[in-house]
Every structure is written in structure tokens, then in C-alpha cells.
Amino acid sequence: MKAKAGILVLLAFLVFGCSKKDQGLKPGSGFIQVTGGKVWYKIVGSGTETPLLVLHGGPGAPHYYLNPLAGVARDRPVIFYDQLGCGRSDKPQDTTLWTIPGYVQRLGEIRKDLGLSQVILYGHSWGTILGAEYMYTKPKGVKGLVLASPALSIPLWQQDADSLIKTLPDSLQKAIHENEAAGTTDSPAYQQAMQVYYSMYLMRSDDPEAQADLDSTMSQMGQVVYEYMEGPSEFTLSGTLKDYDSTEKLHEITIPTLFTVGDHDEAGLSTVKYYQSLVPNSKLVVFKNAGHLTMQDDPQETVKVLRAFCDSVDTSQQM
């Protein structure tokens, strides 16, 4: 009987082949079938430390703006992916797919396909909602969590945005309020005000590489997903996420957690400090002269801080 069982195991191995986990994570890109379609992923680096899985923002802002995080790949694989509905991934038009539970489910499917039994998660902006909600499902093997420029309460995000709008020239404030009231957020005046706001609080860098990454993100933006879940801009939250608030559940996150924020971030510093106070075993790092895209405004310091956090997580797990 034992011999027959051994033969069956061998046959199953030959038929089904090795999983990605069996093969190990190797640099490269490909597609993963998830609920609703195929998502594109890219693995950078092949170190032996715990892989870092990156959750981009938006919803619908593909991975390109996060390219500087590849600097962490010296010691560990870094995995980028474009969430369903944007970038190089499939873009189905079924709005029933654009839900928090749906994105959480697909994150689990991606981990399973890549064989990520142990992982550190990095979420940025909307990606912090995705990361936090994933943690509330009590997944196994997540060793650490980064919540970068978090949006863990949309009402608080809107309050911060309202305060930042008041720092704009009166003419731009007027353009924002009048066009939102009229439902003409595609007007040139509104778009101009939005660009000024973004240059102050989204990304402050004028470095050509940073601009190229942002241009790639915007050109492959999942606009349908973004407007359905978020709204017409970063400072007007009218989509399905508008009432989202995770503050009462943040205490459930008990793994080592790093909060990061720019001192000119769309995510208000006092708000992020509040989030951090609710998460045990967490710390906060503030990047100077940085907007929401801290990894573009201060890439060297971002990589340094992120690498140190990941190393500390691995070291603590080994002790």
C-alpha cells in the first residue's frame, strides 16, 4: 500500500508539475488568473529574505509610480502587480468586481499562485485599505505591514483635503467648488486646479524619472474603477468608498507595522499619527518635503526606511 501511495504522489507531481513556490521566486513578469480576469505581475530581485508584496493606490493607479521601491530588492524579491481594472491587467466593465471584498479575495489568490507562504505587505494610499482589510481576515504568514500615506478613514481624508484646498488661490478654490456643484469636473478650469493641487500635495518632484513614472501611471489609469470607487479627483470622494472608516478595527492589526507619510502629504500628518496610535506594535516615519508619492519625492530615504523595517521584521522573526 505504501509503495502504491508513493507512485500516486509521483504521478501527481509529474501531471501537475511544480508550483511557483516549489520553483522559487525568480525575476520576471507574467499573468495570474484571479476572480474576474487576469492580473499582471512583476518580480524584481531574488534575495533570500521575506518577499515584499506591493499594493498600489487608486483604486486604479497601476504600479509604475512605485518603481523606486525596486531598490529594496537587494536582499529580497519585490513583487509588483496591477490590480484588476488597470495597467497591464484585464479591464472588465463589471462594477460588481469593484468592491473591497473582491480586491481582498484577489490578493489572497495572488499570494496562493505565487506561493507566498511568508510575506511582508506594502500598501500605499488605497493600498492601505486593501492591506488592512486583508489583515482583518487573519491571513497566515504576513510577517510585517507597511501603511504608506494611509487612507484608512475616507471622512478624515476628506477633511484633510478640504483643509488643503483652502491653501490654493481663491480662483482655483472657486473653480473647484463651482464645477463640482455643476457636475463639470472635466472642465479645463477644474482640471487646472486639480493639477496645481497635485503639484503641491501629490508629487512635488520635477525629476524626469519621477515624471515618467507618474505619466505611465496616469496613461494606464483604471479611470472607470477610480471614479466608481473614489470619485473625480483626490480631493472629492464621492464614490463607493466615501463612507469607509477602519479606525475602530485598526487595533486588530498586531504584527509589526510601519506608517509613513510626507510632510506635504494628502494624508494629513495629524490623521496618520492618529491611525498609528490605534495600532499596537507600530511606528511612524515622516519624510521631509514630500507629498503623497513619498517614494518619488524622496526615493533614497524611502528605500532606506523600508529596507530597515523589512530587515527588522526578518530579524525579530528569527529570534
Backbone hydrogen bonds, N-H to C=O, Kabsch-Sander energy under -0.5 kcal/mol:
donor,donor_aa,acceptor,acceptor_aa,energy
5,A,1,M,-2.4
6,G,2,K,-2.2
7,I,3,A,-2.1
8,L,4,K,-2.2
9,V,5,A,-2.1
10,L,6,G,-2.1
11,L,7,I,-2.7
12,A,8,L,-2.5
13,F,9,V,-2.2
14,L,10,L,-2.3
15,V,11,L,-2.5
16,F,12,A,-2.8
17,G,13,F,-2.0
20,K,113,D,-0.6
23,Q,19,S,-1.9
24,G,20,K,-1.4
26,K,24,G,-0.5
28,G,43,I,-2.0
30,G,41,Y,-1.9
32,I,39,V,-2.5
34,V,32,I,-0.6
34,V,37,G,-3.2
37,G,34,V,-1.9
39,V,32,I,-2.6
41,Y,30,G,-2.4
42,K,80,F,-2.7
43,I,28,G,-3.5
44,V,78,V,-2.7
49,E,75,D,-2.1
52,L,77,P,-2.7
53,L,51,P,-0.5
53,L,120,I,-2.8
54,V,52,L,-0.5
54,V,79,I,-2.8
55,L,122,Y,-3.5
56,H,54,V,-0.6
60,G,57,G,-0.6
61,A,57,G,-1.7
65,Y,62,P,-0.8
66,L,63,H,-2.5
67,N,64,Y,-2.1
69,L,66,L,-2.2
70,A,67,N,-2.3
71,G,68,P,-2.0
72,V,69,L,-2.1
73,A,70,A,-1.9
74,R,71,G,-0.6
75,D,72,V,-1.1
76,R,72,V,-0.6
78,V,44,V,-2.8
79,I,52,L,-3.2
80,F,42,K,-2.7
80,F,78,V,-0.6
82,D,40,W,-2.0
83,Q,81,Y,-0.7
85,G,90,D,-2.8
86,C,83,Q,-1.4
87,G,220,Q,-2.5
89,S,86,C,-1.8
90,D,38,K,-2.9
95,T,93,Q,-0.8
97,L,94,D,-1.8
98,W,95,T,-1.2
99,T,97,L,-1.7
103,Y,99,T,-2.1
104,V,100,I,-2.5
105,Q,101,P,-2.6
106,R,102,G,-2.1
107,L,103,Y,-1.9
108,G,104,V,-1.9
109,E,105,Q,-1.9
110,I,106,R,-2.2
111,R,107,L,-2.3
112,K,108,G,-2.2
113,D,109,E,-2.4
114,L,110,I,-2.4
115,G,111,R,-0.8
115,G,112,K,-0.7
116,L,111,R,-2.5
117,S,115,G,-1.9
119,V,141,G,-2.4
120,I,51,P,-2.4
121,L,144,G,-2.3
122,Y,53,L,-2.6
123,G,146,V,-2.9
124,H,55,L,-2.1
125,S,148,A,-2.4
127,G,124,H,-2.9
128,T,125,S,-2.2
129,I,125,S,-0.8
129,I,126,W,-0.7
130,L,126,W,-2.0
131,G,127,G,-2.5
132,A,128,T,-2.6
133,E,129,I,-2.8
134,Y,130,L,-2.1
135,M,131,G,-2.0
136,Y,132,A,-1.7
137,T,134,Y,-1.3
138,K,135,M,-2.0
143,K,119,V,-2.7
143,K,141,G,-0.8
144,G,119,V,-0.7
145,L,256,P,-2.2
146,V,121,L,-2.6
147,L,258,L,-3.1
148,A,123,G,-2.9
148,A,146,V,-0.7
149,S,260,T,-3.3
151,A,125,S,-0.8
154,I,244,Y,-2.7
157,W,153,S,-2.3
158,Q,154,I,-2.8
159,Q,155,P,-1.8
160,D,156,L,-2.3
161,A,157,W,-2.5
162,D,158,Q,-2.6
163,S,159,Q,-1.7
164,L,160,D,-2.2
165,I,161,A,-2.5
166,K,162,D,-1.1
167,T,164,L,-1.6
168,L,165,I,-1.8
172,L,169,P,-0.7
173,Q,169,P,-2.2
174,K,170,D,-2.5
175,A,171,S,-1.9
176,I,172,L,-2.3
177,H,173,Q,-2.5
178,E,174,K,-2.8
179,N,175,A,-1.8
180,E,176,I,-2.1
181,A,177,H,-2.1
182,A,178,E,-1.7
183,G,179,N,-0.8
184,T,179,N,-2.6
187,S,184,T,-1.9
191,Q,187,S,-2.5
192,Q,188,P,-2.4
193,A,189,A,-2.0
194,M,190,Y,-2.4
195,Q,191,Q,-2.1
196,V,192,Q,-2.0
197,Y,193,A,-2.3
198,Y,194,M,-2.6
199,S,195,Q,-2.2
200,M,196,V,-1.1
200,M,197,Y,-0.6
201,Y,197,Y,-2.5
202,L,198,Y,-2.0
203,M,198,Y,-2.1
211,Q,207,D,-2.5
212,A,208,P,-2.3
213,D,209,E,-2.3
214,L,210,A,-2.3
215,D,211,Q,-2.7
216,S,212,A,-2.3
217,T,213,D,-2.1
218,M,214,L,-2.7
219,S,215,D,-2.5
220,Q,216,S,-1.3
221,M,218,M,-1.1
222,G,60,G,-3.2
223,Q,221,M,-1.7
226,Y,222,G,-2.7
227,E,223,Q,-2.8
228,Y,224,V,-1.9
229,M,225,V,-2.6
230,E,226,Y,-3.2
231,G,226,Y,-1.4
233,S,236,T,-0.9
236,T,233,S,-0.7
238,S,230,E,-1.2
238,S,236,T,-1.0
239,G,230,E,-2.6
240,T,228,Y,-1.9
241,L,229,M,-2.4
242,K,239,G,-1.8
244,Y,241,L,-2.4
246,S,152,L,-3.0
249,K,246,S,-1.8
250,L,246,S,-0.8
250,L,247,T,-0.5
252,E,249,K,-2.3
253,I,250,L,-1.9
254,T,252,E,-0.8
257,T,281,N,-2.0
258,L,145,L,-2.6
259,F,283,K,-3.1
260,T,147,L,-1.6
261,V,285,V,-1.6
263,D,287,F,-2.2
264,H,290,A,-2.7
265,D,262,G,-1.3
266,E,201,Y,-0.7
268,G,266,E,-0.8
272,V,268,G,-2.5
273,K,269,L,-2.5
274,Y,270,S,-1.7
275,Y,271,T,-2.3
276,Q,272,V,-2.7
277,S,273,K,-1.8
278,L,274,Y,-0.7
278,L,275,Y,-1.6
279,V,275,Y,-0.5
279,V,276,Q,-1.1
282,S,279,V,-0.5
283,K,257,T,-1.7
285,V,259,F,-2.3
287,F,261,V,-2.7
290,A,287,F,-0.8
292,H,201,Y,-1.8
293,L,202,L,-3.0
294,T,292,H,-1.5
296,Q,293,L,-1.5
297,D,293,L,-2.2
298,D,294,T,-2.6
302,T,298,D,-2.2
303,V,299,P,-2.5
304,K,300,Q,-2.2
305,V,301,E,-2.8
306,L,302,T,-2.6
307,R,303,V,-2.8
308,A,304,K,-2.0
309,F,305,V,-2.2
310,C,306,L,-2.5
311,D,307,R,-2.5
312,S,308,A,-2.2
313,V,309,F,-2.2
314,D,310,C,-2.3
315,T,311,D,-2.6
316,S,312,S,-2.5
317,Q,313,V,-1.8
318,Q,314,D,-1.2
319,M,315,T,-0.9
